[in-house]
Amino acid sequence: MLSYDQANGHVGPSAPPTSTMNPSLQAEQVPLPPHHRHIWIITGPAGCGKSTVAKYIADTFSLPYIEGDEFHPQANIEKMANGIALTDADRWDWLILLRQQSLNALSTGAPGVVLTCSALKRKYRDVIRIASYNDHDVLVHFVYLKATEETLLVRVKARQGHYMKDSMVRSQFASLEPPVVDPNDPLYEKDVLSVDVSGSMAEVQQLVLAAVNEVMARDAYAES
């Protein structure tokens, strides 16, 4: 079982950018505690900045942080390093493990946890949503970092020493089922915040922080 390190908030193995959320609140922590415990999943294809954004949010709110890639079995890592796309079967146990690690972090008393996971398909996101179905005190939120394939190819090619190759960006886009964020669409995923990451990382971080703050404020000021 993993533990919540209060010192660093990390859980590990034992056009200009726009957001679909209205960033009406200033990018600062809300003063009241939330009524629920929150799982924040930072999602999107390789190269979108999941880890950087997740660490920023975790540090800002002093929450435990789970880097999803650290929990891939070695067989998955070797496949990705060789440019072989993962199958649903490859991802299934990994997704279940990430959901459980998130719940483990909350069980230590943390009010929330930040997790990185590509969550490319709706059914992958549904695996983690089960955390909320089984415990109504837990709310699951996906922060989808939206970018074009061309933008992410450039970013991944610039990485040094990472097992994710640019070919994997193409395969991830081929598998990608972007979350439906239009409330008028019958497939609407109401627990998703979509943020355009075409701007600078500092801009993206502030957009995500404003969106998270808005959700937290609604929960903090909600009637019990």
C-alpha positions as CSV (number, residue, x, y, z in Angstrom):
1,M,0.0,0.0,0.0
2,L,1.2,3.5,-0.8
3,S,1.5,6.3,1.8
4,Y,0.7,10.0,1.6
5,D,3.9,11.9,2.1
6,Q,2.8,15.2,3.7
7,A,6.2,16.8,2.9
8,N,6.1,16.5,-0.9
9,G,2.6,15.3,-1.7
10,H,3.9,12.5,-3.9
11,V,2.6,8.9,-4.0
12,G,4.9,6.4,-5.6
13,P,5.6,2.7,-5.7
14,S,6.0,1.0,-1.8
15,A,-6.0,31.2,-30.5
16,P,-4.9,31.7,-26.9
17,P,-5.7,28.7,-24.8
18,T,-9.2,28.3,-23.5
19,S,-11.0,26.2,-21.0
20,T,-14.5,24.9,-21.1
21,M,-14.8,25.9,-17.5
22,N,-15.5,29.6,-16.8
23,P,-12.4,30.8,-14.9
24,S,-14.5,33.3,-13.0
25,L,-12.5,32.7,-9.8
26,Q,-9.1,34.0,-9.2
27,A,-6.3,31.4,-9.4
28,E,-6.0,31.1,-5.6
29,Q,-7.0,28.4,-3.1
30,V,-10.5,28.6,-1.8
31,P,-10.7,29.1,1.9
32,L,-13.3,26.5,2.9
33,P,-12.8,22.8,2.8
34,P,-14.7,20.7,0.2
35,H,-17.5,18.4,1.2
36,H,-16.0,15.6,-0.8
37,R,-12.7,14.0,-1.4
38,H,-11.6,14.6,-5.0
39,I,-9.6,12.5,-7.5
40,W,-8.2,14.7,-10.2
41,I,-7.1,12.8,-13.3
42,I,-4.9,14.8,-15.7
43,T,-5.4,13.2,-19.1
44,G,-4.5,13.5,-22.7
45,P,-2.1,11.9,-25.3
46,A,1.7,11.8,-24.9
47,G,3.3,15.2,-24.9
48,C,0.4,17.2,-23.7
49,G,2.0,18.1,-20.4
50,K,0.2,15.8,-18.0
51,S,3.0,15.4,-15.5
52,T,4.0,19.1,-15.4
53,V,0.4,20.2,-14.9
54,A,-0.4,17.4,-12.4
55,K,2.7,18.3,-10.3
56,Y,1.7,21.9,-10.3
57,I,-1.8,21.2,-9.1
58,A,-0.6,18.7,-6.5
59,D,1.9,21.2,-5.1
60,T,-0.6,24.1,-5.1
61,F,-3.1,22.2,-3.0
62,S,-0.6,20.0,-1.1
63,L,-2.2,16.9,-2.5
64,P,-0.6,13.5,-3.1
65,Y,0.6,12.9,-6.7
66,I,0.5,9.7,-8.6
67,E,2.5,9.4,-11.8
68,G,0.5,6.8,-13.8
69,D,3.4,5.8,-16.0
70,E,5.3,4.6,-12.9
71,F,2.7,1.8,-12.5
72,H,2.9,0.3,-16.0
73,P,4.2,-3.3,-15.9
74,Q,7.6,-3.8,-17.6
75,A,5.9,-5.5,-20.5
76,N,3.9,-2.4,-21.3
77,I,7.0,-0.2,-21.1
78,E,8.9,-2.4,-23.4
79,K,6.1,-2.4,-25.9
80,M,5.8,1.4,-25.9
81,A,9.6,1.7,-26.1
82,N,9.5,-0.4,-29.3
83,G,6.7,1.6,-30.8
84,I,4.1,-1.0,-30.2
85,A,0.7,0.3,-29.2
86,L,-0.9,-1.0,-26.1
87,T,-4.1,-3.0,-26.4
88,D,-7.2,-2.7,-24.1
89,A,-6.0,-5.9,-22.4
90,D,-2.6,-4.3,-21.7
91,R,-4.2,-1.3,-20.1
92,W,-7.0,-2.9,-18.1
93,D,-5.2,-4.0,-15.0
94,W,-3.1,-0.8,-15.1
95,L,-6.3,1.3,-14.9
96,I,-7.7,-0.7,-12.1
97,L,-4.4,-0.4,-10.2
98,L,-4.4,3.4,-10.7
99,R,-8.0,3.7,-9.4
100,Q,-7.0,1.7,-6.3
101,Q,-3.8,3.7,-5.7
102,S,-5.9,6.9,-5.8
103,L,-8.3,5.4,-3.2
104,N,-5.4,4.3,-1.1
105,A,-4.1,7.9,-1.1
106,L,-7.5,9.2,0.0
107,S,-7.6,6.6,2.7
108,T,-4.7,8.3,4.4
109,G,-6.8,11.4,5.1
110,A,-5.9,13.5,2.1
111,P,-8.8,15.6,0.8
112,G,-7.8,14.8,-2.8
113,V,-5.2,13.2,-5.0
114,V,-3.8,14.1,-8.5
115,L,-3.2,11.3,-11.0
116,T,-1.8,11.3,-14.5
117,C,-3.3,8.9,-16.9
118,S,-3.8,9.2,-20.7
119,A,-7.4,7.8,-20.4
120,L,-7.7,7.8,-24.2
121,K,-11.0,6.1,-24.4
122,R,-14.3,6.6,-22.6
123,K,-14.3,3.0,-21.3
124,Y,-10.9,3.7,-19.7
125,R,-12.3,6.7,-18.0
126,D,-15.2,4.7,-16.8
127,V,-12.8,2.3,-15.0
128,I,-11.7,5.1,-12.8
129,R,-15.2,6.6,-12.4
130,I,-16.1,3.4,-10.5
131,A,-14.3,5.0,-7.6
132,S,-17.1,7.5,-7.3
133,Y,-19.8,4.9,-7.9
134,N,-18.6,2.8,-5.0
135,D,-18.1,5.7,-2.6
136,H,-20.4,8.8,-3.0
137,D,-18.0,10.8,-0.8
138,V,-15.4,10.6,-3.6
139,L,-15.8,12.8,-6.7
140,V,-13.8,12.0,-9.9
141,H,-12.7,14.8,-12.3
142,F,-10.9,14.5,-15.6
143,V,-8.8,17.4,-16.8
144,Y,-8.4,16.8,-20.5
145,L,-5.4,18.6,-21.9
146,K,-6.4,19.2,-25.5
147,A,-3.8,19.6,-28.3
148,T,-3.4,18.9,-32.0
149,E,-1.4,15.8,-33.1
150,E,1.1,18.1,-34.8
151,T,1.8,20.0,-31.6
152,L,2.4,16.9,-29.6
153,L,4.6,15.3,-32.2
154,V,6.9,18.3,-31.9
155,R,7.0,18.1,-28.1
156,V,7.6,14.4,-27.9
157,K,10.4,14.5,-30.5
158,A,12.1,17.1,-28.3
159,R,12.2,14.8,-25.3
160,Q,15.4,13.2,-24.2
161,G,15.6,9.7,-22.8
162,H,11.8,9.0,-22.6
163,Y,10.4,5.7,-23.7
164,M,7.4,7.3,-25.4
165,K,8.3,7.7,-29.1
166,D,6.7,10.0,-31.7
167,S,5.1,7.0,-33.3
168,M,3.2,6.4,-30.1
169,V,1.6,9.8,-30.4
170,R,0.2,8.8,-33.8
171,S,-1.1,5.5,-32.3
172,Q,-2.6,7.3,-29.3
173,F,-4.4,9.7,-31.6
174,A,-5.7,6.8,-33.6
175,S,-7.2,5.4,-30.4
176,L,-8.3,8.7,-28.9
177,E,-11.9,9.2,-28.0
178,P,-11.9,12.9,-26.9
179,P,-14.3,13.5,-24.0
180,V,-17.6,15.0,-25.0
181,V,-17.8,18.3,-23.2
182,D,-20.9,19.7,-24.9
183,P,-23.8,19.6,-22.3
184,N,-26.3,19.3,-25.2
185,D,-24.7,16.1,-26.5
186,P,-26.2,12.9,-25.3
187,L,-22.7,11.5,-24.7
188,Y,-21.7,14.5,-22.5
189,E,-19.1,13.6,-19.8
190,K,-20.0,16.1,-17.1
191,D,-17.0,15.3,-15.0
192,V,-14.5,16.5,-17.6
193,L,-12.8,19.9,-17.7
194,S,-11.2,20.5,-21.2
195,V,-8.3,22.8,-21.4
196,D,-6.5,23.9,-24.7
197,V,-2.7,23.4,-24.2
198,S,-1.6,25.3,-27.3
199,G,-0.3,28.2,-25.1
200,S,2.7,28.4,-22.8
201,M,2.9,26.0,-19.9
202,A,2.4,28.8,-17.5
203,E,-0.8,29.8,-19.2
204,V,-2.0,26.2,-19.2
205,Q,-1.2,25.8,-15.5
206,Q,-3.2,28.9,-14.7
207,L,-6.2,27.8,-16.8
208,V,-6.2,24.4,-15.1
209,L,-5.8,25.9,-11.6
210,A,-8.8,28.3,-12.3
211,A,-10.9,25.3,-13.4
212,V,-10.0,23.3,-10.4
213,N,-10.6,26.2,-8.1
214,E,-14.1,26.7,-9.6
215,V,-15.0,23.1,-8.9
216,M,-13.6,23.2,-5.4
217,A,-15.5,26.4,-4.6
218,R,-18.7,24.9,-5.8
219,D,-18.1,22.0,-3.5
220,A,-17.0,24.1,-0.5
221,Y,-20.0,26.4,-0.7
222,A,-22.6,23.7,-1.5
223,E,-25.2,23.0,1.1
224,S,-24.4,20.0,3.2
